[in-house]
Amino acid sequence: MSDKTKSEELKERLFIKKKNGRLLSDEAVLCKAEEFCVGYKKFLDAAKTERMAVDAAIEIAKKAGFLEYERGKKYKAGDRYFVNNRGKALALVCVGQEAADKGVRITAAHIDSPRLDLKPNPLYEEIELALFKTHYYGGIRKYQWTAVPLALHGVFVKRDGTKVNVNIGEDDNDPKFVVNDLLPHLAAEQSKRTLADGIRGEELNVLIGSHPFRDDKGSELVKLNILKLLNEKYGITESDFLSAELECVPAVKACDIGLDRSMIGAYGQDDRVCAYPAIMAAIDTKAPKQTLITVLADKEETGSSGNTGLESSFLKYLVFDIAEMQGVDCTVALRNSKCLSADVNAGTDPTFQDVMERRNAAFLNYGVVITKYTGARGKSGTSDASAEYVAEIREMLDNAGVVWQTGELGKVDAGGGGTVAMYIANLGVDVVDLGVPVLSMHAPFETTAKFDIYMAYLAMKAFAE
């Protein structure tokens, strides 16, 4: 006979049970989470930009037997291939046993993150110091990007089409770069600005040198010396900046956070913390019933526009190609498809709890987060997943033993945000957001929990299978 009261029995049966996943899971699961995150940290260090993330993902996929897509080739069930979209977006395809008109399974994450892009004509000299002018990319809090070591990544593409890759600042012996801030002793006027205006966009200038070219007389000798060094290393001239894509990102390595090593700190975890589990779920899915498409998209942080973002027809045409190869109706294939929009949610920070509505907030170590809708205020800019589809995902997660939670991105009128979900929903696909809670989202250094990352992988693998 139970010692519980009737009310206790009813509560156990009827109330939502929300509990720290580390208390719910046995030691074997926690060990697997730890092991999984070893590879994740390596991926973060290799994937500082969207181009680098594509390269890192392709390297992982090739080792697992994925081959580069050949248009016109007939792929059969069990075949695995990747489609590289201009080196900045990627799709991994695992051909399923069923034809595409039964629907495909889509996991969509993004691999771009907030950063400082160089302007097309960035290099200048002022008071015998050389600097780069930048144009920030995505939603950043500008003051966070001062006085931190930066690395420079990207490509120069010369007029003849020659591509030169740039990677400066990641090796321990590499020089770093920095955006300097004003010292507090002289910052009385600056301190009167609002926090949002404390550092302005045109003040995000990256210091890159101070040594003048010594074999000549004239002006801009520091700039000249910088161009000389760049010319010697990369064979470029100043005009080659006009056809370059160069990004300044934090020159920090992914690391464990906390005395208990339960968390990970790194740059770019929004959204590579979902991209890596999505990649590994695709790698570990051998013979799915339905075709699995894992999309790693660019441009989410600026609205998903452009031919490497998911507002483009990249995903639609990819599904069309699969359907056409199998001789089935491509529009029917999309209408019968399901998607996980694998993107992060805001974790509740103990210091800043007032922006959250606790009953509908996400917490670290409570598992992967289902976000039924994103958007801002009156659900602006969201697809708002149907109750039927959310119920389907709930059952899938529970059957797979995945620890999960639900969450909104803050209080209703506090702000909000968006994901790629609505662009995929516009294709007629059922879609819901599922991802990892993050602290300090969009900062140069973000924090996540290892347990949640592993639960994201288990959720995506269950979805794939």
C-alpha positions in Angstrom: 0.0 0.0 0.0 1.3 3.4 -1.0 2.4 5.9 1.8 1.5 8.8 -0.5 -1.6 10.9 0.1 -4.3 11.1 -2.5 -3.2 14.6 -3.5 0.4 13.5 -3.8 -0.7 10.6 -6.1 -2.7 13.0 -8.2 0.1 15.5 -8.4 2.5 12.8 -9.5 0.1 11.7 -12.2 -1.2 15.1 -13.4 1.5 17.7 -12.9 4.3 18.5 -15.2 7.5 16.9 -13.9 10.4 19.3 -14.5 13.7 18.4 -12.9 17.4 18.7 -13.4 18.4 16.1 -16.0 21.6 15.3 -14.1 19.5 14.0 -11.2 17.3 12.0 -13.5 20.1 10.3 -15.4 22.5 7.5 -14.4 26.3 7.8 -14.5 26.5 6.0 -17.8 24.5 8.7 -19.6 26.6 11.5 -18.0 29.8 9.7 -19.1 28.4 9.5 -22.7 27.6 13.2 -22.5 31.1 14.0 -21.5 32.6 11.9 -24.3 30.3 13.4 -26.9 31.4 16.9 -25.9 35.0 16.2 -26.5 34.3 16.0 -30.2 32.0 19.0 -29.9 34.8 21.2 -28.5 37.2 20.2 -31.3 34.5 21.1 -33.8 34.0 24.6 -32.2 37.7 25.3 -32.5 37.7 24.2 -36.1 34.5 26.0 -37.1 34.9 29.7 -36.1 33.2 30.9 -39.3 30.5 29.5 -41.6 33.2 28.6 -44.2 35.3 26.8 -41.6 32.2 25.0 -40.3 31.4 23.7 -43.8 35.0 22.4 -44.1 34.9 20.8 -40.7 31.6 19.1 -41.4 32.7 17.8 -44.7 35.8 16.3 -43.1 33.7 14.5 -40.6 31.2 13.4 -43.2 33.9 12.1 -45.6 35.4 10.0 -42.8 32.0 8.5 -42.2 31.6 7.5 -45.9 29.6 10.5 -47.3 30.5 11.3 -50.9 30.1 14.6 -52.8 26.8 14.9 -54.7 26.9 14.1 -58.4 24.0 15.6 -60.3 22.3 13.0 -62.5 23.5 10.0 -60.4 20.8 7.6 -59.2 21.1 7.2 -55.5 19.5 4.2 -53.7 18.4 3.5 -50.1 21.4 3.7 -47.8 23.5 6.0 -50.0 24.9 9.0 -48.2 26.1 12.2 -49.9 26.7 15.9 -49.2 25.8 19.0 -51.2 28.1 22.0 -50.7 26.4 25.3 -51.3 29.2 27.8 -52.2 31.4 26.8 -49.3 29.1 28.5 -46.8 26.1 26.1 -46.4 25.9 22.4 -46.5 23.4 19.5 -46.7 24.1 15.9 -45.6 21.7 13.4 -47.2 21.0 9.9 -46.1 18.7 8.2 -48.6 15.8 6.4 -47.0 14.0 3.2 -47.8 10.8 5.0 -48.7 10.3 7.3 -51.7 10.4 11.0 -51.1 6.7 11.5 -51.7 6.2 9.8 -48.3 8.0 12.8 -46.9 11.6 13.5 -45.9 13.0 14.3 -42.5 14.8 17.6 -42.2 17.1 18.8 -39.4 18.1 22.4 -40.0 20.7 24.3 -38.0 22.7 27.4 -38.9 26.5 27.8 -38.8 26.9 31.5 -38.9 27.4 33.5 -35.7 27.6 37.2 -34.7 31.0 38.7 -35.5 32.9 41.7 -36.9 33.1 41.7 -40.7 35.7 43.9 -42.4 34.3 46.6 -44.6 35.2 46.4 -48.3 37.8 49.1 -47.9 38.9 48.5 -44.3 42.6 49.3 -43.9 43.6 52.8 -42.7 46.2 54.6 -40.6 45.6 57.1 -37.8 48.3 58.7 -35.6 50.7 56.1 -36.9 48.6 53.1 -35.9 47.0 50.7 -38.5 43.4 49.6 -38.1 40.6 47.8 -39.9 37.1 49.3 -40.2 34.4 46.8 -39.4 30.7 46.3 -40.0 29.2 44.1 -37.3 27.2 41.0 -38.4 24.1 39.9 -36.5 22.8 41.1 -33.2 25.6 42.0 -30.9 26.0 44.0 -27.8 28.9 46.2 -29.1 30.6 46.9 -25.8 31.2 43.2 -25.3 33.6 43.1 -28.4 36.2 45.5 -27.0 39.4 44.5 -25.2 39.2 40.9 -26.2 41.8 39.1 -28.4 40.5 38.6 -31.9 41.5 36.3 -34.8 41.0 37.0 -38.5 39.5 34.4 -40.8 38.2 34.4 -44.4 39.2 34.6 -48.0 40.7 37.0 -50.5 39.5 36.3 -54.1 41.7 38.0 -56.7 40.4 39.3 -60.0 41.5 36.2 -61.8 39.4 34.0 -59.4 42.4 32.8 -57.3 41.2 32.2 -53.7 43.5 32.8 -50.8 42.5 31.6 -47.3 43.3 33.7 -44.3 43.6 32.3 -40.8 45.5 34.5 -38.3 45.2 34.4 -34.5 44.2 30.8 -33.6 47.7 29.3 -33.2 49.4 30.1 -29.9 52.3 31.7 -31.8 50.0 33.8 -34.0 49.5 37.5 -33.4 46.1 38.6 -32.2 44.0 41.7 -32.9 41.9 43.9 -30.6 39.2 46.6 -30.5 40.4 49.0 -27.8 38.2 50.8 -25.3 38.6 54.0 -23.5 40.2 53.9 -20.1 37.9 54.6 -17.1 40.0 57.6 -16.1 39.0 59.5 -19.2 35.6 57.9 -19.9 33.4 60.4 -18.0 31.6 61.6 -21.2 31.4 58.1 -22.7 29.9 56.8 -19.4 27.0 59.1 -19.9 25.9 57.2 -23.0 23.3 54.4 -22.7 24.7 50.9 -22.5 23.5 50.2 -26.1 25.4 53.3 -27.3 28.4 52.8 -25.1 30.4 51.6 -28.0 29.2 52.7 -31.4 29.4 50.7 -34.7 32.0 53.1 -36.2 34.1 52.7 -33.0 34.6 48.9 -33.5 37.9 49.5 -35.2 40.4 46.7 -35.0 44.1 47.5 -34.1 46.4 45.6 -36.4 49.8 47.3 -36.4 52.1 50.1 -35.3 55.5 49.5 -37.1 56.2 51.9 -39.9 57.9 51.0 -43.2 61.5 52.2 -42.5 63.1 52.3 -46.0 61.2 55.4 -47.2 59.8 58.8 -46.3 56.2 59.8 -46.6 52.8 59.3 -45.0 50.9 56.1 -44.0 54.1 54.2 -43.5 52.4 51.9 -40.9 49.6 51.0 -43.4 52.3 50.5 -46.1 54.1 48.0 -43.9 50.9 46.1 -43.1 50.2 45.9 -46.9 53.8 44.7 -47.5 53.4 41.9 -44.9 50.0 40.9 -46.4 51.5 41.0 -49.9 54.4 38.8 -48.9 52.2 36.3 -47.2 49.1 36.2 -49.4 50.2 38.0 -52.6 47.4 40.5 -52.3 47.2 44.3 -52.8 44.8 46.8 -51.2 42.3 46.4 -54.0 41.9 42.7 -53.2 40.0 43.7 -50.0 37.1 44.7 -52.4 36.5 41.0 -53.2 37.3 39.5 -49.9 35.2 38.0 -47.0 37.1 38.6 -43.8 35.7 38.1 -40.3 37.1 39.0 -36.9 36.1 36.5 -34.2 37.2 35.9 -30.7 40.6 34.1 -30.5 39.6 31.8 -27.7 39.4 28.0 -27.5 36.4 26.0 -26.4 36.9 25.0 -22.7 35.2 23.4 -19.8 33.4 25.8 -17.4 33.0 25.2 -13.7 34.9 23.2 -11.1 32.7 20.3 -11.9 33.4 20.7 -15.7 29.7 20.3 -16.4 29.5 23.2 -18.9 31.3 24.4 -22.0 32.4 28.0 -22.8 33.2 29.1 -26.3 32.5 31.5 -29.1 29.8 30.7 -31.7 27.7 28.1 -29.8 24.7 29.8 -31.3 24.1 27.7 -33.3 27.0 25.3 -33.7 25.8 23.7 -30.4 22.9 22.4 -32.5 24.8 22.0 -35.8 27.3 19.5 -34.3 24.6 17.2 -32.8 22.8 17.4 -36.1 25.9 16.3 -38.0 26.6 13.5 -35.6 23.0 12.3 -35.7 23.3 12.1 -39.5 26.7 10.3 -39.3 25.1 7.7 -36.9 22.0 7.1 -39.0 22.7 4.3 -41.3 19.5 3.2 -43.0 16.6 5.5 -42.2 13.0 4.7 -43.2 12.6 8.2 -44.6 15.3 10.2 -46.4 17.2 12.4 -43.9 18.4 15.8 -44.9 20.7 17.7 -42.4 21.0 21.3 -43.5 23.7 23.6 -42.1 22.6 27.1 -43.2 24.3 30.5 -43.5 22.9 34.0 -42.9 20.4 33.1 -40.1 21.8 35.9 -37.9 20.9 38.5 -40.6 17.5 37.1 -41.6 18.3 34.0 -43.6 18.4 35.9 -46.9 20.9 35.3 -49.7 21.6 32.2 -51.7 23.2 30.4 -48.7 20.4 31.2 -46.3 17.2 29.2 -45.8 15.0 31.9 -47.3 16.5 30.9 -50.6 15.4 27.9 -52.6 18.4 25.8 -51.7 16.5 23.3 -49.5 13.4 23.3 -51.8 15.4 22.4 -54.9 17.4 19.8 -52.9 14.1 18.0 -52.1 13.0 18.5 -55.7 16.2 16.8 -56.9 15.6 13.8 -54.7 12.0 13.5 -55.7 12.8 13.9 -59.4 15.5 11.2 -59.1 12.9 8.8 -57.6 10.2 9.8 -60.1 7.7 11.1 -57.5 5.9 14.4 -57.1 8.2 17.0 -55.5 5.4 19.2 -54.0 3.9 16.1 -52.3 7.3 15.3 -50.9 7.5 18.7 -49.2 3.9 18.6 -47.9 4.5 15.2 -46.2 7.9 16.2 -44.7 8.8 17.0 -41.1 11.5 19.2 -39.7 13.4 20.0 -36.6 14.6 23.6 -36.7 17.7 23.0 -34.6 18.3 26.3 -32.9 19.2 27.5 -29.4 17.0 29.1 -26.8 17.9 31.5 -24.0 18.9 29.7 -20.8 17.8 31.3 -17.6 20.7 33.2 -16.0 20.5 33.4 -12.1 21.7 37.0 -12.2 19.1 38.2 -14.8 16.0 36.2 -14.0 13.7 39.2 -14.3 13.6 39.0 -18.1 12.2 35.5 -18.0 8.8 34.1 -17.2 9.9 31.2 -15.0 7.0 28.8 -15.8 7.9 29.0 -19.5 11.7 29.5 -19.4 14.5 27.1 -20.2 17.1 26.0 -17.7 20.6 24.5 -18.1 20.8 20.8 -17.4 17.0 20.3 -17.9 17.6 18.9 -21.4 16.9 19.9 -24.9 14.3 22.7 -25.4 11.2 22.5 -27.5 10.2 26.0 -28.6 6.7 25.9 -30.1 7.1 29.5 -31.4 9.7 32.2 -31.5 9.2 35.7 -32.8 8.7 38.9 -30.8 5.8 40.2 -28.8 2.7 39.2 -30.7 4.5 36.1 -32.2 5.8 38.3 -35.0 8.1 36.3 -37.4 7.3 32.8 -36.3 5.7 29.7 -37.8 4.1 28.5 -34.5 4.1 24.7 -34.7 0.8 22.9 -34.6 -0.4 21.1 -31.5 -0.5 17.9 -33.5 3.1 18.1 -34.5 4.3 19.1 -31.0 2.5 16.1 -29.6 4.3 13.9 -32.2 7.6 15.2 -31.1 6.7 14.8 -27.4 6.0 11.1 -28.0 9.2 10.6 -30.0 11.4 12.2 -27.3 9.7 10.3 -24.4 10.0 7.0 -26.3 13.7 7.6 -26.9 14.4 8.4 -23.3 15.4 12.0 -24.1 15.3 14.6 -21.3 13.5 17.6 -22.6 11.8 20.9 -21.6 9.8 23.7 -23.2 10.8 27.3 -23.3 10.1 30.7 -24.6 12.6 33.4 -25.4 11.9 35.7 -22.4 8.9 37.5 -21.3 6.3 38.5 -23.9 7.1 42.1 -24.1 10.8 41.8 -23.3 12.0 41.2 -26.8 12.3 38.0 -28.7 14.0 36.4 -31.7 13.6 34.2 -34.7 15.0 31.1 -36.3 14.9 29.4 -39.7 11.6 27.6 -38.8 9.2 30.0 -40.6 11.1 29.7 -43.9 10.9 25.9 -43.8 7.2 26.1 -42.8 6.6 28.3 -45.8 7.4 25.3 -48.0 4.5 23.4 -46.4 6.6 21.4 -44.0 5.7 20.7 -40.4 8.4 22.3 -38.3 9.2 23.0 -34.6 12.3 24.5 -32.9 14.4 22.2 -30.8 17.8 23.1 -29.4 20.1 23.8 -26.5 19.7 26.5 -23.9 22.5 29.1 -23.9 23.8 31.7 -21.4 25.3 34.9 -22.8 23.8 34.2 -26.2 25.5 36.3 -29.0 28.4 37.3 -26.7 32.0 36.6 -27.7 31.9 33.8 -25.2 28.8 31.7 -24.6 28.0 29.0 -22.0 26.1 25.7 -22.5 25.6 22.5 -20.5 27.2 19.3 -21.7 24.1 17.3 -20.6 21.8 19.4 -22.8 24.1 19.1 -25.8 24.0 15.3 -25.5 20.2 15.3 -25.2 20.1 17.4 -28.4 22.1 14.7 -30.2 19.8 11.9 -28.8 16.7 13.9 -29.9 18.0 14.5 -33.4 19.1 10.8 -33.8 15.6 9.7 -32.7 14.0 12.1 -35.2 16.3 10.7 -38.0 15.4 7.1 -37.3 
